[in-house]
Amino acid sequence: MSGLCRMPLVLFIGLDRLRDPCLDRFRSDSRVNAGSALTGSTRRRRPPLERHHPNQGGISVRLNRHCTIRVPCKPQFAPLETGASSSASDLDHWRAEEAGSWTGKDWVGGTYDSNRLVPVELIVRPLADKDDIYQEERVTVEWRPVKLSFAVRCMPTVRAGPMESASVVNHDLQYSSPLEIALGKRRYTVRLEHLRQDQADARVVLSDRTVRQVLYSADGFVDDPHFEVEWAGDLDRDGRLDLVVNLSGKYSVHPHRLLLSTKRNKSELVGEAAVFVTGD
C-alpha cells in the first residue's frame, strides 16, 4: 500500500484516538491510495503539512512525505567560540559527546555584539582523525549564517528577532570587580567576593539594589579558578538582564551557562536555561 508511512511501530500506538491534522491527512491519504490501487485512478499529491507543537521550543520531525510535527526537546546552548582548531580540519571541532547532538535547523543565534537573533542551521559531521591524534571521537561543526558567537534552541522565550547587548564581552571578574551593567533603566552589579587569598571561599554575586543572588560558590575547593561574564544583555525580550557566564573553581573545566530572567524563581534575578560544559 503506497500511502503507508514507514514509521516505527511505537508511533502507531493510539493514533486512532488522536485528533491531529497530520494524522487525519495520513489516514485519509492511506484510504485514498488504497482505493486508487484498486480502481487504477490517480490523485494529485497534497503539499506537506506541518503541525507545530504548542511548545515552540520543539524540533521538527518528519513522519512521512505529507507530515512534519514538532516535538518537545531539551534546551540547548551552543557557544560556538569554544571549539578547537588543528590541521585535521579547516573547521573548528568538539568532542562528539559535547556537540554531537547539535545538528539541525531549529536554532536561533547571533554574535555577542549584535542586536538581532536570526534563524541558524548547525551541520555536524564526524572528524576524520586519520593520524589518531585524539583519544575520543570528535565532530566538526559548520553554521549558517557564518558570523555567529552562539546559538540556542528549544527555548520558547528566545526567538528570532531583536536582542539587546549591554556591551559586556568576556569580562574577567578576577581582574576587574565589581562589574556594573546597565540595561535600559535597570542597573545590575556582578561582584566577586572572597576573604581567603587562594579564593577557596569565592562567591560570584549578582544584585540589582533590591535582590541579591549567588551565581557561584567555590565551597572550599579551587584549582586556578576562573570567573568570567562572557556576555550580558537581554535575549528573551522582557527588559531584564540575561547572562552567559563561565564560573569554575577548576582551570580545566568550563561550564558555559546561559542564565535567563524568564527562568528565575521569585527570589532570583536569573535562572539557568541551559549549560554547555567542556574541558581543556
Buried (B, 14 or more C-beta within 10 A) or exposed (E): EEBEBEEEEEEEEEEEEEEEEBBEBBEEBBEBBEEBEEEEEEEEEEEEBEBEBEEEBBBBEEBBEBBBBBEEBEBBBBBBEBBBEEEBBEBBBBBBEBBBBBBBEBBBBBBBEBEEBBBBBBBBEEBEBEEEEBEEEBBBBBBEEEEBBBBBBBBEBBBBEEBBBBEBBEBBBEEEBBBEBEBEEBEBBBBBBBEEEEBBBBBBBBBBEEEBBEBBBBEEEBEEBBBBBBBBBBBBBEEBBBBBBBBBBBEEBBBBBBBBBBBBEEEBBBEBBBBBEBEE
